[in-house]
Amino acid sequence: MKPLLALDARDPARIVEALRDALSGGPAINPRVDDSVPSDLPAEVETKIALVIETSGSTGTAKRVALSSGALLAGAAAADAALAGPGQWVLALPAHYVAGTNVIVRSIAAQTEPRILRPGHFDPADFVAAAEALYGPARRDAPARYASLVPAQLSTLLDAGAGEALRLFDAILVGGQATPAVLRRRALDEGVTVVRTYGSSETSGGCVYDGVPIGATRAAVVDGQLELSGPTLAEYYLGDPARTAATFVERDGVRWYRTGDAGSVAADGSVTVTGRLDDVIISGGEKVSLGTVERAVREVPGFEQAVVVRCASERWGEVPVVVVAGRRGQEQADLQILRPAVLQAAGRAARPDAVVSIDDLPLLASGKPDRVALTALVASSRAVRPS
């Protein structure tokens, strides 16, 4: 056993040093959004554990994911092989979020120092300055340059005219949630090398790049659920053996992580994710995937950051509702635009019942939309009426 330290991730430089020590056999760390130490956080963990990540709880249930040094370093090695080799990174994501710790681990493995953006609200000017600081006359002899972003950050940078800075990177990894195709096309048109990533805390972060499993990662679909295996899998959920047993299963001597996502795996091993299994509603007797609806909505210009949540309906049971920021007074016109687009992509039952506009979308510390808060907001909104 060895100590488990709860550390305030608002000081990313401290997380870098502590994680470097943890990967070398020192105390494991639990990066947190503040300086609190939960009363139920154990003082010690198994020697092999280096990092305990608390999931965002974007669907309402947070978990403590215990990751070994071996899993973290396997993820870094797989990323290097899939990209342009080891490199230097810009840390633009919270250091208590698995994509943020990924940047740190890959920097440590490459023996480089990440350029750390100021914690708090994402500032495009800070990102541009960090990108330019990585670039110099010795570019050809220097390590590759990377950054990891969530879709909202990429959109913000493009809106701010930061295409030149984005083009300095060998790759911009975009994950944390589905990347709208229209956003990806926009970035590619700007000459930005975008790599869409898929993974979770349970897989040490992204382990599928542009639909292709990286390193020794394998993918399979069992009873409609996407499962992943490989050396990057977490050991367990800290203090939750029942959930561990339900989520990590073994078949024919191979350990698999049940992702909770619906998807498919092609003959060549490439992966397509179609949405969360638990985001399916029954509307008028038909199954509707909210993830499918959201992807269709986000393809409509002006709705790239929209979120689709469920809402009770007296007539249909449940219906999809679109929540968007900054479009007050346009809800009915927006609905008339979105319903035909969703009808074409996902069918009649999937058409949104309403559009709710708010000033700002509530976000989790990871940068993902707070779907629990948005679902509660929609449930209490008078904009939603039985249709």
Secondary structure, DSSP 8 states (H G I E B T S, - for coil): -EEEEEEETTSHHHHHHHHHHHHTTS-EEEEESSS---TTS-SEE-TTEEEEEE---TTS---EEEEEHHHHHHHHHHHHHHTTSSEEEEE-S-TTSHHHHHHHHHHHHHT---EE--SSS--HHHHHHHHHHT--TTGGGS-EEEEEE-HHHHHHHHHTT-HHHHTTSSEEEE-SS---HHHHHHHHHTT--EEEEEEEGGGTEEEEETTEE-TT-EEEEETTEEEEESTT---EETT-HHHHHHHEEEETTEEEEEEEEEEEE-TTS-EEEEEEGGGEEEETTEEEEHHHHHHHHHTSTT-TT-EEEEEEETTTEEEEEEEEES-TT-HHHHHHHHHHHHHHHH-GGGS-SEEEEESS--B-TTSSB-HHHHHHHHHH-TT----
